[in-house]
Amino acid sequence: MPTEAPAARAAAPKKPGRDRYLDLLRSLALVRVVVYHLFGWAWLTIVFPSMGVMFALAGSLMARSLKRPAWGVIRGRIRRLLPPLWVFSAAVLLLLFAGGWSVGDDPDHGGTWGLVSLLTYVFPVGAPPFPWHLGDKAGLLEDTWPAQAAGPLWYIRAYLWFVIASPLLLRAFRRFPWATLLAPLALTAVVGTGLVTIPGETGNAVSDFAVYGSCWVLGFAHQDGLLARVPRYLAVSVSALIMAFGLWWASGHLGPDGWDLNDIPLAQATWSLGFVVILLTYAPSWQELPGKLARWDKLVTLSNNRAVTIYLWHNVLIMATVPVIDMAYDLPFMGDERWSSALDTTYMLWMTLLVWPLTGLMVVAVGWVEDLAAKRGPRLWPNGAGQAGKGFRAR
């Protein structure tokens, strides 16, 4: 099958505005994250490595923005990130304190440093403190709810550090492109395999930066056109080899959940990098979603405009489906064992169906904070309806 000449692809001018292919990838990544946290299926980390995709897309946008003065770009990115985080953090801390948790009395976070670490709920340079268990297993929520609620915050921390480091990373990339792209893989081979162990949350932060660093820098390569100058057959062939290595490494280092790449840093880093290279190598430049994909245009627009809200709250909303569904057991006809057994059997299906309207309610309730953070008028449901041809602003 003939392929487009690399020089022609590199020279093809891009029209201004949103790239709907990248927007579609971001929406798919968010959906995959929610489904993964619903079912915990390890194979989803192989079928679509969402976090690698999200970091690569963010890196591409960051490289485009850094055509402007770096400090203003960093300040703008942080400004857009923090207010939605503050709303989420306030809700989580309120529930923690209402449940009787005191950071000063927590054996894992006690003392002065524990109180200082609460500031990471405000500015996420580190991991926020939380109890691993709070409440009763038989309560409204299972007692591990704090860990599940705080789970998504690692991504916010990693994103913030990538944003802060981007001016230096981009300068290094433009001077030594391939070395900068591959350096995070080398770091992952050191800190993500047990060769060198960095204890505590510092180790987790370094590992996250290493695992997804190549994907972030790959976003630079996509934005600067470097990836387009590599012949497709070469890009795909090398990516396939890198991905094959990742699966081979995973096969010998399976974690507690088997093939879940989240537990195998080097496999996650290599598989994600190769996967995203292929996605971006064959990336079309869509100003509009084509064909049958056009029917999803409004949802893609909405999810991109509310990506931070959806990501931050999705675990909490998954947990919220449980007490809502459990109320059905109190219905009069549920005394019949056939009905109660049917609900038991289809419980996960009801959770899957219910989490999406709950997500919609959360988008309406607090999503408008993302607009205020971006210095634009608040919108309850920014799906682009009635704004054909105007597009919407990038996050």
C-alpha positions in Angstrom: 0.0 0.0 0.0 1.6 3.3 -1.0 2.4 5.8 1.7 2.6 9.6 1.6 6.2 10.9 1.2 7.6 12.0 4.5 8.7 15.4 3.1 5.2 16.0 1.8 3.7 15.1 5.1 6.1 17.4 7.0 5.5 20.3 4.6 1.7 20.1 4.6 0.5 23.2 6.3 -1.9 22.9 9.2 -5.0 24.9 9.4 -5.5 26.9 12.6 -8.0 25.7 15.2 -8.6 22.4 17.1 -7.3 19.1 15.8 -10.4 16.9 16.2 -8.4 13.7 15.9 -6.4 14.7 19.0 -9.6 15.7 20.8 -11.1 12.3 19.9 -8.1 10.5 21.4 -8.4 12.5 24.6 -12.1 11.6 24.9 -11.3 7.9 24.3 -8.6 8.1 26.9 -11.0 9.5 29.5 -13.6 6.9 28.8 -11.0 4.1 29.0 -9.8 5.4 32.4 -13.4 5.3 33.8 -14.0 1.8 32.4 -10.7 0.6 33.8 -11.5 1.9 37.3 -15.0 0.4 37.1 -13.9 -3.1 36.1 -10.2 -3.3 36.8 -9.5 -5.2 33.6 -5.8 -5.5 33.2 -6.0 -6.0 29.4 -7.3 -2.4 29.0 -3.8 -1.1 29.8 -2.6 -2.9 26.7 -5.5 -2.3 24.4 -5.3 1.5 25.0 -2.7 3.0 27.3 -4.7 6.1 28.2 -2.2 7.8 30.4 0.5 7.7 27.8 -1.9 9.1 25.3 -3.0 11.9 27.6 0.6 12.9 28.5 1.6 12.9 24.8 -1.4 15.1 23.8 -0.6 17.5 26.7 3.0 17.6 25.7 2.0 18.6 22.1 -0.2 21.4 23.4 2.5 22.6 25.7 5.1 22.7 22.8 2.6 24.7 20.8 2.0 27.1 23.6 5.7 27.6 24.3 5.9 29.8 21.2 5.0 32.4 23.7 7.1 33.4 26.7 7.6 30.4 29.0 6.7 31.9 32.3 3.4 33.1 31.0 2.6 29.7 29.6 3.5 27.9 32.8 1.5 30.4 34.9 -1.5 29.9 32.5 -1.4 26.1 32.7 -1.2 26.2 36.5 -4.0 28.7 36.7 -6.2 26.4 34.6 -5.4 23.4 36.7 -5.6 24.6 40.3 -9.2 25.9 40.7 -10.8 22.6 39.6 -8.4 20.8 41.9 -9.3 23.1 44.8 -13.0 22.3 44.5 -12.2 18.6 44.4 -9.7 18.9 47.3 -12.2 20.8 49.4 -14.8 18.1 49.0 -12.4 15.3 49.8 -11.0 17.0 52.9 -14.5 17.8 54.1 -15.4 14.2 53.9 -12.2 13.1 55.5 -12.5 15.5 58.5 -16.2 14.7 58.8 -15.2 11.0 59.0 -13.0 11.7 62.0 -9.6 11.7 60.3 -6.9 14.0 61.8 -3.7 14.3 59.9 -1.9 15.2 63.1 -2.9 11.9 64.7 -2.3 9.8 61.6 0.7 7.5 62.2 1.7 7.7 58.5 1.4 11.5 58.2 1.6 12.8 61.8 3.5 15.7 63.2 4.4 19.0 61.6 5.3 17.5 58.2 1.8 15.9 58.1 0.2 19.3 58.5 2.5 20.9 55.9 1.8 18.1 53.5 -1.9 19.1 53.5 -0.7 22.0 51.2 -0.3 19.5 48.4 -4.1 19.5 48.2 -3.7 23.2 47.2 -0.5 23.0 45.1 0.1 19.4 44.0 3.9 19.2 43.9 3.8 16.1 46.1 1.4 13.3 47.2 -1.5 14.5 49.4 -1.9 12.7 52.8 -5.0 10.5 53.3 -5.9 7.5 55.4 -5.9 4.2 53.7 -9.0 3.2 55.7 -11.7 5.3 57.2 -15.1 4.4 58.4 -16.8 0.9 58.4 -16.6 -1.7 55.7 -20.4 -2.1 56.1 -20.9 1.7 55.9 -22.3 3.8 53.1 -18.9 3.5 51.3 -16.3 0.8 51.8 -13.5 1.9 54.2 -10.9 2.2 51.5 -12.7 5.1 49.8 -10.1 7.8 50.7 -7.4 5.9 48.7 -9.8 5.5 45.8 -10.9 9.2 45.9 -7.3 10.4 46.0 -6.1 7.9 43.4 -6.3 10.3 40.4 -4.2 12.9 42.0 -0.9 11.3 41.0 -1.7 12.4 37.4 -2.2 16.0 38.5 1.2 15.9 40.3 3.0 14.5 37.3 1.3 16.9 34.9 2.3 19.8 37.0 5.9 18.7 37.1 5.9 18.2 33.3 4.5 21.7 32.8 7.2 23.2 35.0 10.0 21.3 33.3 8.7 21.8 29.8 10.8 24.9 28.8 14.0 23.0 29.7 12.7 19.8 28.2 11.7 21.5 25.0 15.1 23.3 24.7 16.9 20.0 25.2 14.6 18.3 22.7 15.3 20.8 20.0 19.1 20.5 20.5 19.3 16.7 21.2 15.9 15.3 20.0 16.4 11.6 20.1 18.5 11.6 23.3 15.8 13.7 25.1 13.0 11.4 23.7 14.7 8.2 24.9 16.3 9.4 28.1 13.1 8.8 30.2 13.1 5.1 29.1 16.7 4.8 30.3 15.7 6.4 33.6 12.7 4.0 33.9 15.1 1.1 33.3 17.0 2.3 36.4 14.3 3.4 38.8 11.4 1.3 37.5 13.0 -2.1 37.6 14.4 -2.2 41.2 18.0 -1.6 40.0 17.9 1.7 42.0 15.2 2.2 44.6 14.0 5.6 45.7 11.8 5.2 48.8 8.4 6.8 49.5 6.5 9.2 47.4 9.7 10.8 46.0 10.3 7.4 44.3 6.8 7.3 43.0 7.1 10.8 41.6 10.4 10.1 39.9 9.0 6.8 38.5 5.9 8.5 37.1 8.1 11.2 35.5 10.3 8.6 33.9 7.5 6.3 32.7 5.6 8.9 30.9 8.4 11.3 30.1 9.0 9.9 26.6 5.3 10.3 25.8 5.4 13.9 26.9 8.5 14.6 24.7 6.8 12.6 21.9 4.2 15.3 22.0 7.0 17.8 21.3 8.1 15.7 18.3 4.6 15.6 16.9 4.1 19.4 17.3 7.5 20.3 15.9 7.0 18.0 12.9 10.0 15.7 13.7 7.7 12.6 13.8 6.3 13.4 10.4 9.8 13.5 8.9 10.4 9.9 10.0 9.3 7.4 7.2 6.2 5.6 8.4 7.6 2.1 7.8 10.5 3.0 10.0 8.4 4.6 12.8 6.0 1.7 12.9 8.7 -1.0 12.7 10.8 0.5 15.5 7.6 1.1 17.6 6.6 -2.5 17.1 10.0 -3.7 18.4 9.7 -1.4 21.4 6.2 -2.6 22.2 7.3 -6.2 21.7 10.1 -5.6 24.3 7.5 -4.1 26.6 5.3 -7.2 26.4 8.3 -9.5 26.8 9.4 -7.6 29.9 5.9 -7.7 31.3 5.6 -11.5 30.8 8.5 -12.0 33.2 7.5 -9.3 35.7 3.8 -9.8 36.2 2.3 -7.9 39.1 -0.5 -8.8 41.5 -3.0 -8.1 38.7 -1.2 -10.1 36.1 -0.8 -8.2 32.8 -1.8 -4.8 34.3 1.0 -2.5 32.9 0.4 0.0 35.7 2.3 -2.4 38.0 5.2 -2.9 35.5 6.9 0.5 34.9 9.3 -0.5 32.1 6.6 -2.3 30.2 4.2 0.6 30.6 6.8 3.1 29.4 7.8 1.1 26.3 4.3 -0.1 25.3 2.9 3.4 25.8 5.7 5.1 23.8 5.3 2.6 20.8 1.6 2.8 20.9 1.4 6.6 20.8 4.1 6.8 18.1 1.8 4.8 15.8 -1.3 6.8 16.8 0.5 10.1 15.9 2.4 8.7 12.9 -1.0 8.0 11.2 -2.7 11.1 12.7 -5.0 12.8 10.2 -5.6 16.5 10.6 -9.3 16.8 11.2 -11.0 20.1 11.5 -14.3 18.2 11.9 -15.0 14.6 12.9 -15.6 12.7 9.6 -18.4 10.3 8.7 -20.1 8.4 11.4 -17.8 9.9 14.0 -19.6 13.2 13.6 -22.5 11.9 15.7 -20.1 12.0 18.7 -18.9 15.6 18.0 -20.8 17.2 20.9 -19.7 14.6 23.5 -16.1 14.9 22.3 -16.3 18.7 22.6 -17.9 18.4 26.1 -15.3 15.9 27.4 -12.4 18.0 26.1 -13.9 21.2 27.7 -14.4 19.3 31.0 -11.4 16.9 31.0 -10.0 18.0 34.3 -13.4 17.7 36.0 -14.2 14.3 34.6 -10.8 13.0 35.5 -10.7 14.3 39.0 -14.2 13.2 40.0 -14.6 9.9 38.2 -13.5 7.6 41.0 -15.7 9.4 43.5 -18.6 9.0 41.1 -18.0 5.3 40.6 -18.1 4.9 44.4 -21.3 7.0 44.5 -23.1 4.5 42.3 -23.0 1.9 45.1 -25.3 3.5 47.7 -27.6 4.7 44.9 -28.0 1.1 43.5 -28.2 -0.3 47.0 -31.4 1.7 47.6 -33.1 -0.6 45.1 -32.8 -3.5 47.5 -35.3 -1.7 49.7 -38.0 -1.7 47.1 -41.0 -3.9 48.1 -40.7 -6.4 45.2 -37.0 -7.0 46.1 -38.2 -9.4 48.8 -38.5 -11.8 45.9 -35.2 -13.7 45.6 -35.4 -13.7 41.8 -35.3 -9.9 41.7 -32.6 -9.5 44.3 -30.5 -12.2 42.5 -31.1 -10.4 39.2 -29.7 -7.2 40.7 -26.8 -9.0 42.2 -25.9 -10.5 38.8 -26.2 -7.2 36.9 -24.7 -4.9 39.6 -21.7 -3.9 37.5 -23.9 -3.2 34.6 -26.0 -0.8 36.7 -22.8 0.9 38.0 -21.6 1.4 34.4 -24.9 2.8 33.3 -25.2 5.1 36.3 -21.8 6.6 36.4 -22.3 8.5 33.2 -25.4 10.5 34.3 -23.6 11.2 37.6 -20.7 12.5 35.6 -23.0 14.7 33.7 -24.4 16.1 37.0 -20.9 16.8 38.2 -20.0 18.6 35.0 -23.0 20.8 35.5 -22.4 21.3 39.3 -18.7 22.2 39.3 -17.4 22.0 35.7 -17.9 25.7 35.1 -14.9 26.3 37.5 -12.7 25.2 34.5 -14.2 28.2 32.6 -13.4 30.6 35.4 -9.9 29.2 35.6 -9.4 29.8 31.9 -10.7 33.4 32.3 -13.9 32.9 30.2 -17.6 33.0 31.1 -18.9 30.0 32.9 -20.9 27.4 30.9 -23.0 24.6 32.3 -22.8 22.2 29.3 -20.1 23.3 26.8 -20.7 20.8 24.0 -20.4 23.3 21.2 -24.1 23.3 20.4 -25.1 26.4 18.5 -21.4 27.4 18.0 -20.8 25.7 14.6 -17.7 27.1 12.9 -16.6 29.0 16.1 -14.8 26.1 17.6 -13.8 26.2 21.3 -10.7 27.2 23.1 -8.0 24.8 23.9 -7.4 24.0 27.5 
